Amino acid sequence: MKNKELKIRISERRLNKVRLYAAHADKTMTQVIEELIDSLKIPEIANQGTVRFTLPANSEIDSTDVP
C-alpha cells in the first residue's frame, strides 16, 4: 500500500499537545495520529435506519469495551 499525505490545519496548542504526547510515548506524530484513526468506530446503517458502530477487523477489543 502506498502511503498518502494528509495536510491539516490545527491550532498551535493542539500541535504542541500532539508533539508532547508523541515525545512522552516515544512515538512519532504519525504513529500517534494513525493509532487515533485506527481507534475510530465505523458507523454502519442497518435496514431499519438505525446506526450501528463496528470496529475494523484488525482492532483489538475485549468484553470490558462493549457497552
ABEGO torsion letter per residue (X at the ends): XBBBBBBBBBBAAAAAAAAAAAAAAGBBAAAAAAAAAAABBBBBBBAAGBBBBBBBAABBBBAAABX
